[in-house]
Amino acid sequence: MCGIIGYIGKENPIDILINGLKNLEYRGYDSAGIALKNENEIEIIKSVGKIVNLEEKIKNQELISANIGIAHTRWATHGKPSVENAHPHRVGNITLVHNGIIENAEELREKLKKENVVFEGETDTETLTALINKYYKNDPIEAISNALKEVKGSYALGILFENSNDLYAVRKDSPLIIGIGEKENFIASDIAAIIDYTNKYILLEEGEIAKINKDKVEVTKDKKVVDKQIQVTKLERDAKDKCGYDHYMLKEIMEEPVVLEKTFEPYLDNLEKLPDLTKYEEIHIVACGSAMYAGMIGKTLLEEYANTKVEIDVASEYRYKNIIYDRKTLVILISQSGETADTIAAMRKAKEHKVDTLAIVNVKTSTIARDSDAQIFIEAGPEIAVATTKAYILQVGIMALLAYKTALTKDLVKEEHKVLEEAKKLPRMIKEVLDRREEYKKIAKEIYKSEDVFFIGRKIDYATSQEGSLKIKEISYIHSEAYQAGELKHGTISLIDDGIPVFAIITDDTIKDKTVSNIEEVKSRGAKTIIISNETWDNQKLQVVVPKISPYFQPILIVPTLQLIAYETAKLRGCDIDKPKNLAKSVTVE
Ligand code: G6P
């Protein structure tokens, strides 16, 4: 995580850097800082907490006039969030910002200490800064390459050298692009950070070092100049605008019908454009967080309707496990950002074993999009709120189409499922569900003072419960857990007490009666039950009823209700909805 931006050009960089940092705040917001440089000096300003704190600090200070600057927003790994540990770091002639983790930082630090280097903070980045400084003898590229030879881990770096008027950049396993402007150039973790200034960029590859000034970007690898292609992003400036909504999260939920239509459009009349999963004897789905829960829906659909063997794992486990690849296997990686460190590592593991990889991904320029064997792009556009909403819905949508195509190829489709017909109606149906905000507010009022909430469901409804539960806990900070409805009585039921909210998701006709019995069990112990279903339940005070649709798509009508209940609950609790504490959107460290 962490976000980086850098500027070199004709303007004073402060506003550009602050604006860029605000666009990168989704990558972490424990502390922030900027370094400004002119021909004679470098000035660093840092503060703890969100970018507004840094902005305030800058307003109250007289700063050097400058035309080069680097800036950083931090998600703490090594060392607590403090001004000392905030970036940019400066040691001797070097000032830099870093996104990533230096894994052998301790060992390097001990060596440098023996060489009389004195450290101010605790970060791995300060160690790296000192290491580059050690090798700096007036040749920046030489210093960067010599230092990085000793480094293990991931990094995207923006570096200033005391005696040079250029900006340097280098990356490994962390994203970094170079933005190309008119008599000005940029570096950034993400094109969204600089889209107000340019839509042209260069992708920096591993092992390449960029030397940037206002007129020129020179990229070298092993001291040889590399010819780089300038790319143009289709990202639109107003994609970052809240468009009148109170929060990005709400805006993004409301976009679900439109982005789903856009994502489905290439496939509904051309299913042959989707990969053929029947070529494989086994499917592994690997992802993190909500993307993993979207994968759980996919697993359930593939098993239930397409008779396909599917294993699923969180990427942080999968990457280290002994995976037995003894059958023809496809690894499906699901990731909104395409930069999640563990998911990237899982992809690399599959590739090392010569196993095919298919990415379901939003960011087309991301590492996972570029390095996987095949890709299906979801068309979420930029997702700014840290807690994912629209991207999750699209991941589920693609998994549903993959399951359908697989069932069709195997001649297993049941006529009553009417998948393609219903897929076309789905965006309008989501819109109807989204328009019922008063219902969600009413439920939020019933639960927002609770300290614990539970979700129960069976089969696909359990997978849906998990995403609903995650949404509540990540944005409203209410403790929430999801259970397979039949499992609750094996321990957790001891926590059920008077008034504890228990959400029951019931859409799967084949198993609903069993869940109904479980609802009775918690009700008789005092729970306040809330049923989210595709049918109406008599004598049930709190319930949300969504339209019944093909089982392939039912979660896509249920989850928006859970997203909005979580949203309204967090709002009543006064939480920082778009930037929940301790979280980051793009988790680029293990
Ligand atoms: C973070 C985000 C989650 C997201 C997960 C996976 O934890 O806060 O919302 O589901 O990362 O991210 P990815 O970009 O790989 O989908």
Boltz pocket constraint, residues with backbone or C-beta under 6 A from the ligand:
constraints:
  - pocket:
      binder: B
      contacts: [[A, 288], [A, 289], [A, 290], [A, 291], [A, 292], [A, 334], [A, 335], [A, 336], [A, 337], [A, 338], [A, 339], [A, 340], [A, 343], [A, 386], [A, 387], [A, 388], [A, 583], [A, 584], [A, 585], [A, 586], [A, 587]]
      max_distance: 6.0
